[in-house]
Amino acid sequence: MHQFGRFFLPGPTDIRPEILAAQAGPPLPHRGAAFETLFASLQPGLRHVFGTTRPVYVSTSSATGLMEAAVRCAKPGPVLSLVNGAFAERFADIARACDRDVTVLEARWGDTVPLEQVEQALRTRAYAAVTVVHSETSTGALTSLAEFGALCRTHGALSLVDSVTGAAGAAMHTDAWQLDFVFTGSQKALAMPAGLAFGVASERYLATAHEAAGRGRYFDVLEFEQYVHKHQTPNTPAISLLYAAAAQLAHIVHETIDVRVARHAAMADATHAWVRSTREALDLPMCIQARDGERSPTVTCIALPTHVAGDAVVRAVADRGFVIGGGYGKLKATHIRIGHMGDHTVEGLHACLEAVRDALATIAH
């Protein structure tokens, strides 16, 4: 039996045994009534997570699939990409791969792109869409979206949001924030098995999607929209994963998204306090990569002393029975990342943090 509470990777995250067991449900014809009932059962929970009254698409893919769909099916025209980490870079790269003319607004890894710079760029040129990463998994930086969607709309651009490590861990109000396409993956703060992506598109996004050339078929948002109203997916879905999703979404609704978001904030606060106390206790020059006030509630990226290698810390923590993440991209050798998301608790997190401190004490001195 899987022992929950030892796995603190920044995704995939730990999964409770009962959610893993839910995958054992029987196969179903995916054009039949039983499947449609299963699919429909996901919608209240997904809408709760996304903060929307719109139907939420379910894709048998990683979140990168819906990242590509968001760009490929957006109205024609150039794309403005806000880049402050590896996954924001991926969003920009995918836009280029979809043959878009991409302009990048770049920030230091760990910072966010100021809204004033976004507004200035939107005043300078007419963009079809703006890409942004809500919670940048490579740095632990959180971009505020409260005014982002409205700003994009004012300038005629669609807002495309990667909330892969945001949704179900950080507040998400798709409708109230006037966001046009938001997507996430099953294996992060939702704490489900990997292999599903979820996304929601605004009516404004859909109104011009037919103008997009080369939408393809597998990730055609208009097909997702057509089928979701029939409680179906456009293509054969991973039904076993949907059983797990149904069980976990019922759990999230019972917990409530507000309580879940507050629990994630408490875990982030505990991790930030731990970094400060560890720095003092071990006299180590270590710090949090993201700025105070712009930190994700789901993942913390920690810059290590120059004489401490990130992979050595990860291995030492594994020897103590816990899994954490190394740095990502250009931060790989010099940082570690702790994923405090999903169904973890502050109490369970403390055990992991103590293992990390013990590992640092051994390696650094």
C-alpha positions in Angstrom: 0.0 0.0 0.0 1.3 3.5 -0.9 2.5 5.4 2.1 1.1 8.9 1.7 3.1 11.9 3.0 6.7 11.3 1.9 6.5 12.7 -1.6 7.0 16.5 -1.9 8.1 16.8 -5.5 6.7 20.0 -7.2 4.6 17.7 -9.4 3.6 15.0 -9.8 2.5 15.3 -6.2 1.5 12.7 -3.6 -1.8 10.9 -4.1 -3.9 9.4 -1.3 -4.3 5.6 -1.6 -8.1 5.8 -2.0 -7.7 8.0 -5.1 -5.2 5.5 -6.6 -7.6 2.7 -5.8 -10.5 4.5 -7.6 -8.7 3.9 -10.9 -9.8 0.2 -10.7 -13.3 1.0 -12.0 -14.6 -1.0 -15.0 -14.2 0.0 -18.6 -17.1 1.9 -20.2 -18.2 2.7 -23.7 -17.2 6.3 -23.9 -20.3 7.2 -26.0 -22.7 5.6 -23.6 -24.9 6.8 -20.8 -22.8 5.5 -17.9 -19.7 7.4 -19.2 -21.8 10.5 -19.7 -22.9 10.2 -16.0 -19.3 9.9 -14.9 -18.2 12.8 -17.0 -21.0 15.0 -15.8 -20.1 14.2 -12.2 -16.7 15.9 -12.7 -18.2 19.3 -13.7 -19.4 20.7 -10.4 -16.0 20.1 -8.8 -14.0 21.4 -11.8 -16.1 24.6 -11.9 -15.5 25.0 -8.2 -11.8 24.8 -8.7 -11.7 27.1 -11.7 -14.2 29.6 -10.3 -16.4 29.5 -13.4 -19.9 28.8 -14.6 -18.5 27.6 -17.9 -18.1 23.9 -18.7 -14.6 22.6 -18.1 -12.8 20.6 -20.8 -11.2 17.3 -20.0 -8.2 16.2 -22.1 -6.3 12.9 -22.0 -2.9 14.6 -22.2 -0.5 16.5 -20.1 -1.3 20.2 -19.5 1.1 21.0 -22.3 -1.6 19.8 -24.7 -4.0 22.4 -23.6 -1.2 25.0 -23.6 -0.8 24.3 -27.3 -4.6 24.3 -27.7 -4.9 27.7 -26.1 -2.4 29.2 -28.6 -3.4 27.2 -31.7 -7.1 28.0 -31.4 -6.7 31.7 -30.4 -7.7 34.3 -33.0 -5.0 35.1 -35.6 -2.3 37.7 -34.8 0.9 38.2 -32.8 1.3 36.9 -29.2 2.8 38.7 -26.2 4.5 36.2 -23.8 5.3 37.1 -20.2 8.4 35.1 -19.4 9.8 34.7 -15.8 10.8 31.1 -15.7 11.2 27.8 -17.6 7.5 27.1 -18.1 6.7 30.6 -19.2 9.5 30.1 -21.7 7.8 26.9 -22.8 4.6 28.8 -23.4 6.4 31.3 -25.6 8.2 28.5 -27.4 4.9 26.7 -28.1 3.4 29.9 -29.5 6.4 30.1 -31.9 5.9 26.5 -32.8 2.3 27.3 -33.7 3.7 29.9 -36.2 2.9 32.9 -34.1 4.8 36.1 -34.1 5.9 36.2 -30.5 7.1 39.2 -28.4 8.6 38.4 -25.0 8.4 40.5 -21.9 11.1 39.1 -19.6 11.6 39.2 -15.9 14.3 37.8 -13.6 13.6 34.2 -12.7 11.8 34.6 -9.4 10.2 37.9 -10.2 6.9 38.5 -12.1 6.4 40.9 -15.1 4.9 44.1 -13.7 1.4 44.9 -15.0 2.6 48.4 -16.0 5.0 46.8 -18.5 2.2 44.6 -19.9 0.0 47.6 -20.3 2.7 49.6 -22.1 3.3 46.7 -24.5 -0.4 46.4 -25.2 -0.6 50.1 -26.0 2.4 49.8 -28.4 1.1 47.0 -30.6 -2.2 45.1 -31.2 -1.8 41.6 -29.9 -4.2 38.7 -30.4 -3.3 37.1 -27.1 -1.1 37.3 -24.0 0.4 34.2 -22.4 1.2 34.1 -18.7 2.1 31.5 -16.1 0.1 31.9 -12.9 2.4 29.8 -10.7 5.9 29.4 -12.2 6.9 25.9 -11.1 10.6 26.5 -11.9 10.9 29.5 -9.5 8.0 29.5 -7.2 6.8 32.9 -8.3 3.1 33.7 -8.4 1.7 36.2 -10.9 -1.4 38.2 -9.7 -4.2 37.7 -12.2 -6.9 39.9 -10.6 -6.5 42.7 -13.1 -4.7 40.8 -15.9 -7.8 39.6 -17.8 -9.5 43.0 -17.7 -6.3 44.7 -19.0 -6.0 42.3 -21.9 -9.7 42.8 -22.8 -9.3 46.6 -22.8 -6.7 46.2 -25.5 -8.4 43.5 -27.5 -6.1 40.7 -26.5 -7.1 37.2 -25.2 -5.6 36.2 -21.9 -4.1 32.7 -21.9 -3.2 31.3 -18.5 -1.1 28.4 -17.4 -2.3 27.6 -13.9 -0.7 24.1 -13.8 0.6 24.6 -10.2 -1.9 27.3 -9.4 -5.4 25.8 -9.7 -6.7 24.0 -6.6 -3.8 25.5 -4.6 -4.0 29.2 -5.3 -7.2 31.3 -5.7 -8.6 31.1 -9.2 -11.5 33.2 -10.3 -11.7 32.6 -14.0 -15.0 34.4 -14.6 -14.5 37.3 -12.1 -11.0 38.0 -13.4 -12.2 37.9 -17.0 -9.7 35.3 -18.1 -10.1 33.8 -21.6 -8.4 30.4 -21.4 -7.1 28.8 -18.2 -5.7 25.3 -18.0 -4.1 23.0 -15.4 -2.9 19.4 -15.1 -4.3 16.6 -12.9 -1.0 15.8 -11.1 -0.2 19.0 -9.3 -2.4 20.7 -6.6 -5.4 18.6 -7.7 -3.4 15.6 -6.4 -4.7 13.1 -9.0 -2.7 10.7 -11.2 -0.9 12.3 -14.1 -2.4 12.1 -17.5 -5.4 14.5 -17.6 -5.5 18.2 -18.4 -8.4 20.5 -17.6 -9.3 23.8 -19.3 -11.9 26.4 -19.5 -12.5 28.9 -22.4 -14.5 32.1 -22.2 -17.3 32.9 -24.7 -15.1 35.7 -25.9 -12.3 33.2 -26.8 -14.8 30.9 -28.6 -16.3 33.7 -30.6 -13.1 34.0 -32.7 -11.6 30.5 -32.4 -13.1 29.6 -35.9 -10.8 32.3 -37.4 -7.7 30.4 -36.3 -5.9 28.6 -39.1 -4.5 25.2 -38.5 -6.4 24.4 -35.3 -5.7 20.7 -35.9 -8.1 18.1 -34.5 -6.9 16.5 -31.3 -6.7 19.9 -29.5 -9.4 21.8 -31.4 -11.1 23.8 -28.6 -14.3 24.1 -30.7 -14.5 20.3 -30.7 -14.0 20.2 -26.9 -16.7 22.8 -26.6 -19.1 20.8 -28.8 -18.6 17.6 -26.9 -18.5 18.9 -23.3 -22.2 19.9 -23.6 -22.9 16.2 -24.4 -20.9 15.1 -21.4 -18.3 13.6 -23.7 -14.8 14.0 -24.9 -13.9 14.5 -28.6 -11.6 11.4 -28.5 -11.2 8.2 -26.5 -10.5 9.3 -22.9 -8.5 7.6 -20.1 -11.5 6.3 -18.2 -9.5 4.9 -15.3 -8.1 8.4 -14.7 -11.6 9.8 -14.7 -12.7 7.5 -11.9 -9.8 8.9 -9.8 -10.7 12.5 -10.8 -14.3 11.9 -9.8 -13.3 10.7 -6.3 -10.8 13.5 -5.8 -13.1 16.3 -7.0 -15.7 15.1 -4.6 -13.1 15.3 -1.8 -12.2 18.9 -2.9 -15.8 20.0 -3.0 -16.3 18.6 0.5 -13.1 20.4 1.8 -14.2 23.5 -0.2 -11.8 25.5 -2.4 -11.5 28.3 0.1 -10.3 25.9 2.8 -8.0 24.2 0.4 -6.4 27.5 -0.7 -6.0 28.5 2.9 -4.3 25.2 3.7 -1.8 25.7 0.8 -1.1 29.3 2.1 -0.3 27.9 5.5 2.1 25.3 4.1 3.8 28.0 2.1 4.1 30.2 5.2 5.6 27.3 7.1 8.1 26.6 4.4 9.2 30.3 4.2 9.6 30.4 8.0 11.6 27.2 7.9 14.0 28.7 5.3 14.6 31.7 7.6 15.1 29.5 10.7 17.4 27.0 8.9 19.5 29.9 7.5 20.1 31.1 11.0 20.4 27.8 12.7 23.0 26.4 10.2 24.5 29.8 9.3 23.9 29.1 5.6 23.5 31.8 2.9 20.3 30.3 1.5 17.2 32.2 0.3 13.9 31.9 -1.4 14.1 32.6 -5.2 10.7 34.4 -5.4 10.2 37.8 -3.8 8.1 38.2 -0.7 4.5 39.0 -1.8 4.9 37.1 -5.1 5.4 33.6 -3.8 3.4 30.6 -5.0 1.5 28.7 -2.2 2.3 25.4 -3.9 6.0 25.3 -4.5 9.0 27.0 -3.0 12.3 27.3 -4.9 15.4 27.7 -2.6 18.8 29.1 -3.7 21.5 27.1 -1.9 24.9 28.2 -0.7 27.5 28.1 -3.6 29.3 25.1 -2.1 26.2 23.0 -1.9 24.9 21.1 -5.0 21.2 20.8 -5.4 21.3 17.1 -6.6 23.3 16.2 -3.5 20.6 17.6 -1.2 17.9 15.8 -3.2 19.8 12.5 -2.8 20.4 13.1 0.9 16.8 13.8 1.5 15.8 10.7 -0.4 18.1 8.7 2.0 16.0 10.1 4.8 12.8 8.8 3.2 11.4 11.9 1.5 11.3 13.1 -2.1 11.8 16.7 -3.0 12.7 18.4 -6.3 16.0 19.7 -7.6 16.3 23.0 -9.4 14.8 23.3 -12.9 16.3 24.7 -16.1 19.1 27.1 -15.5 18.6 26.8 -11.7 19.1 23.0 -11.7 22.5 22.8 -10.1 22.1 25.6 -7.5 18.5 25.2 -6.2 16.1 22.8 -4.6 12.3 22.9 -4.8 9.8 21.7 -2.3 6.3 21.0 -3.5 3.8 21.7 -0.7 0.6 21.1 -2.6 -2.3 18.7 -3.1 -3.5 16.9 0.0 -0.5 17.5 2.2 -0.8 19.2 5.6 1.4 21.6 7.6 2.0 18.8 10.1 3.1 16.4 7.4 5.3 19.0 5.7 7.2 19.7 8.9 8.5 16.1 8.9 9.9 16.6 5.3 11.4 20.0 6.2 13.2 18.5 9.2 14.7 15.9 6.9 15.9 18.6 4.5 17.4 20.5 7.4 19.3 17.4 8.6 20.5 16.7 5.0 21.8 20.3 4.7 23.5 20.2 8.1 25.3 17.0 7.0 26.3 18.2 3.5 27.1 21.9 4.3 29.4 21.4 7.3 
